Amino acid sequence: MTVSYSLEVANVRFYGFSRLLFRWKGSIYRLLYKEFLVFCGVYVFFSIFYFLLTPKQQDLFERVALYCDQFTNSNFIPVLFVLFYVTQAFTRWWGQYTSFPLPDNLMMVVSGNVHGADEKGRLLRRTLMRYANLSSVLILRSISTRVCKRFPTLEHVVEAFMTTHELKNFESLHSDFNKYWMPLTWFSNLASRAREEGRVRDDIALRLLMDELNKYRTKCSLLFHYDWISIPLVYTQVVTIAVYSYFAFCVIGRQFLNPEKGYSGHKLDMYVPVFTLLQFFFYTGWLKVGELIINPFGEDDDDFETNQLIDRNIQVSMLAVDDMYQNLAPIVKDKHWNQRHFSIPYTLSTAAESHRPAFKGSTFDM
């Protein structure tokens, strides 16, 4: 489930962001703790191994450690490149979120332009929105593991969205490619039939329906192409190799060396490499963030709630075109009908805001 903390950061306060550090679900600790424990375990292994060596062997180990340590400079291994990679992954993540097909605009157009309070009119509007939602389900079960587990076969889709006749039509059309677009074609043909029958009263209304349908189809297509065209594999590989090779050198190069031997840069040394562990936490943490957001249609804590969105979309679209069709409250005079100048009341907790002067421009009082 997507982890939301918006309420906790609604206001700036002392120790604000720091409060979030103690969360586990959706946290960097949950993502990283296995790799962190492995790194610590390998480091401890070499530390114990060092103390079991003979003095001559320890001298050799120390020379190897000094040699590896010189490569833990970011000038040799471009580990900072992971930050640029995460920026690209985040841009892609946001693009996928904004491409999610929501039926809100389409259902408003259907409700306002497909007329008829009889059973045929109701059937037309519900079928049009069912086709739109069916198309999004078909594309989501192709890219989201959660939706695929919910609808593993088309028979499961029939139980929720399709009729058996529609399934036969769907399967009778042979195509080597994904057929998520077929219900949208049904929508287009049914809208044209509604125009011929006078349910859609003019060509402008039909054009509006088609325009919103094409916007909806575009978003379905974008999701498909985001799933098809990933960030180039070589890009991901080189960032991963850079981070892991950097800390592979750190495992040896950051080992404790006896300060009495006077090694350069080791006048003071610690058995526990605190700053190396912090580096591992930061750089590998960024890499795990990239791994998390590169495909938000999985089952991680912060992946998109695709099944919940499907439930929401089908419910609100049916409410809009069926229960709410021409279901209006009586038109009456509003509470301020006889008042030329009026203000909306404030509660006691917000009353101070009513005394603030309205902003009229930064240069208004010059």
N, C-alpha and C positions, 0 to 999 in steps of 0.2 A: 504494500500500500504506500502511495506517495506520502512522504513525511513533510508535513506542513508546520511551520513555526512562525507564520506571519503575525499572529497576535502577540507573540512574545517580543517581537521587534517593532511593534507599531509605534512605540515612543522611545526616544533616546533616553537612556538612564544609566546610572552607575553600574558597572559590571554587566552591561547588557549582553553583548555577544558572548562574554565569558560564561554566562549561564548555559549557553548551548553546548559548551564543551563537555558537559556531563551526560549528554544523551548517548544512547547506544544504538538504537534503531536508526538506520540511515547514516550512521557516523563513519568517519574515516577509520576509526578504530576497528569497526566491524569489517571493513573492507581489507584492512592492512595487517591485522594481527597475526595471521598465519605466516606471511612473508617476513614480518618483523621477528617472530620467534625463530624461524629458520635461520635468519641472518645472525641473530644472537647465539644460536646453538653452534653454528659454524665458527663464529668468532671465539667462543669459549673453547671449542675443540682445539683450535690452533694455539690458544693461550696455554691450555694444559699440556699440549704436545710440546710446546717450547720448554717448559720446566722439566720435562722428562728427558731432555736431550743432554748429552755430555757438553762440557764447556766449549770444545772445539765445534761441535755441531750447532751449539747456540750462536757462536760467532757467524757461522754460515747462514743460519736462519735470520740473524739480524741484518746481514748484508742484503739478503733477499728482500727483507721487509723495507729497508731503505730504498732499494731499487724500485719496489712496487709503489712506495709512497710518492715518488716523484711523478707518477702517472695519475695520481688522484687530484691533480690540478685540472680545473675545467678547461685550461688551454689545450690539454692533450685529448681529453674526452669531452665532447660538447654536450654535457649532461643538461645544461640549461635549455637546450633545444626542446626539451619536454614541455616547457611552458608554452612555446609557440604551437606545439602539437595540440595541447589541451585547448588553446584558444580556437583552433580550427575545429576541433571536435565539439566545442560548445556552440559555435556558429551553426554547425550541422544539427546539433540537438535542438536548438531553438527553431530552426527551419522545419524540422519534423513536427514539432509541437504546433506551429502555426499552420501546418498543412493538414491537420486532422480535420476530416470532413464533418462539419456540424450542420444539421438540417434547419437551423433557425430561420435563416433568410428564405430558404426554399419553402418552408411550411407557411410562412406569412404570406407569400405570394400565392400559394395554392389555396389557402383559406380565403383570401380576398378576391380571387379571380376564377375559381372553379365553383360555379353556383349550383344551387339546388338543395332545398331542405328535405327532399324526399329520399327514399332509400337509395335510388340510383346515384344521386348527387353525393350522398354520404359514402357510398361504395367507391365512387371515383376518387374522392379526396383521400380516403384511407389507403386505397390501392396505390395511388401515386406516391404517397409517403412511405408505404411499405417497400416499394421498389427502390426508392432512394436509400433507405436504411439497409435493405438487402445488399445493395452494391457495396456499401461501406463494410458490412460484415464479411463479404467475400474477399475484399482486399485485405482486411485485418486478419482474417484467418490464414492468409498467405504470408504475413510478415510478423505476426505477434504470437509468441508461444502460448500466452494465456488464452487468447481467443481460439487458437488451434486446438488446445486441450478441451475447450468448452464445446467447440463444433468440429470434432475430428473428421466427420464425414458429412456429405451433403444431406444424408438422411437426418442428421441432427439439426441441420439448418431448416429442413422441411418442418420439423416440429415447432419451430419458432417463427419463421418468416415466409417460407415458400409453400405453394400448393403442389400436389403431386403432378398436376398438368404442367405447371411452370417448371418443375424439375425435369419432366420429359422433354420439354422444349429446350431447356438449358443443355441437357445431355445430348440431344439430337444434333446440335450444331457442333460440327467438328472444327477444332482449332488447336494448333500447336502451342498457343499462348494463353495466358491467363484471361478468363472470360468474365472478370468482375464488371465489365462495362455493359454486359447484356441487360441487366435490369434497368439501367439508365436508358437503353434503347427502347425497352418496353414503356418506360415513362414517357419518352418522346412520342411514341406512336399513340399511346393512350391520350396524351394531351391533345394531339391532333384530332383524334376522334371526338374528344370533348368539344373542340372548336366546331367541328362539323355539326354536332348535335345542339349547339347553342349554349352549352354549359360554360364555355369560355366565350365571352360575348363579342370580342373583337380581336383583330390581329395584333394590336398593341399588347393586349393582355397575354396572348400566346407568345409573343416575342419576349415579354418579361419572364414568363415561365421558362423559356428556352435559355435565356441568359443566365438565370439563377441555376438552372440545371447544369449548364456548362461550367460555371464556377465550381459547383459541387464535384463534377467529374474531374476537373483539373486538380483538385486537392487529392482525390483518390489516386489519380495518376502520379502525382508528386510523391505520395507515400510509397507507391510501387517502385518508383525510380530511386528513391532514397535507399530502399532495401536492396535494389539491384546494383547500384553504383555506390560502392563504399569509398572511404578514404583509401588511396592506393596502399596495397599491402606492404610495399617496400618502405613507405613512409612510417607505418606502424612498426615494422621490423627494425628499422635503423634506430628509432627512438628507444625501443625496448632493449636492443643490444647495447646502446650507449649507457643506459641507466644500470643495467645488470652487470656489464663489464666494469663500470666505474666502481661499483660496490664489491665486485670480485677482487679488484686490486686493494680496496679498503680493508677487506678481511685480513690480508697479510700486512699491507703497508701501515695500518693504524694499530698494529700490535704494540703492547707495552715493551719499551726498551729501557734498559737500566741507565738512569741518568748519570751514574758514576763513570760510565764508559765515554762520556763526552761527545756523543753523537750530535751533529748539527741539528738544531731544532728540537732536541729532546732533553733540554736541561731540566724540564719538569714534565713528567709523564704520569698518566693515571691508568690504573688497571681497567677501569670502566670508561670506554671512549664516549663520553657524553655527547660531544659535538658531532662525532661520526654517527651516533644513533639518531641525533636530530636531523642530520643531513639525509639519512636513510628515510626517516619519517616524512620529510618534506618532498624529496625528489620521487621516491617510490610512491608516496601518496598522490602526487600529481599524476603519475602514470596510471594509478588505479582510478583516479577521477576520469581520465580519458577513456579507460576501459569501461567505466560505468555508463558514460553518456554517449559513447559512440553508437550504441544501439539501445534506445529507450523502450523497445518493445519486448523486453524479456520479462523476468520475474524478480528483479532486484528490488530493494526497498524503495528506490526513487524512480523506478520505471513507470511509464504511463499506465494509468488504470483503464485499460482498454475495455475490459468487460463492463465496468461501471459506466463508462461513456456510452457503450452500446445500449445499456439499459436506460440511461437517461435520454438518449436521442430518440429511441422508439416511443418512450412514454410521452415526452413533451410534444413530439410531432403529431401523435395521434390525438392528444388533448387539443392541440391548436386547430386541427382541421376537422375535428368531430365534435367534441363536447363544447368547444368554444365557438363553433361556427354560428354566427348571428345570435349568439347568446350574450346580449347586451343588457346592462342595467338601464332603467328608465332615465331619460335625459332630463335633468332638472337644473334649476339655477344653482350656481355654486354659492358657497358661504359668503363670498365677498362681492356678490352681484351688485349691491347698491353702494359699494365703497369705491371711490375713485383711487384713493391711496390707501394701501393696507400693507401689513407685514405678517409674515408667517410666525406663529408663536415659537418661543424657545422654552426648553425645560430649564429648571433652576441650575442644573449643572453646566448648561451652555449659555446662560443669559449674558455673561460677560462679552461674548462674541458679537452680540447685537449692538454694542456701543463702539465697536471698531469702525472707523471711517472706511468707506468703500475705496478700493484701489482704482485710481483713475489714470495712472501712467507715472512712470518714474520721474518725468520732468514737469509734472503738473504744478508742484509747489515752488518751482524755481523763481 
